Amino acid sequence: MADKQSGRTEDLRAKSDDQLSVELTELKREAFNLRFQAATNQLERPARVKEVRRDIARIKTLQGERARSAGADAAKA
């Protein structure tokens, strides 16, 4: 399972900042829809909620790393 997660992280690292922002927006929309489905007992794959939350966290972590790295590069210049 760790290989699956690291593969997902590497896929995200290969994307540009704009692509990450778009994917984050899509995942947030999906999380919203999943919450509604859960509230109305129409959720087909309950595990998908956890997957989406973790993907959102991965993207936010990556964006934070990039922002800190850009800040450090700007401070050096």
HELIX and SHEET records of a PDB file:
HELIX    1   1 ALA A    2  ARG A   13  1                                  12    
HELIX    2   2 ASP A   17  ALA A   39  1                                  23    
HELIX    3   3 ALA A   47  LYS A   76  1                                  30    
END                                                                             
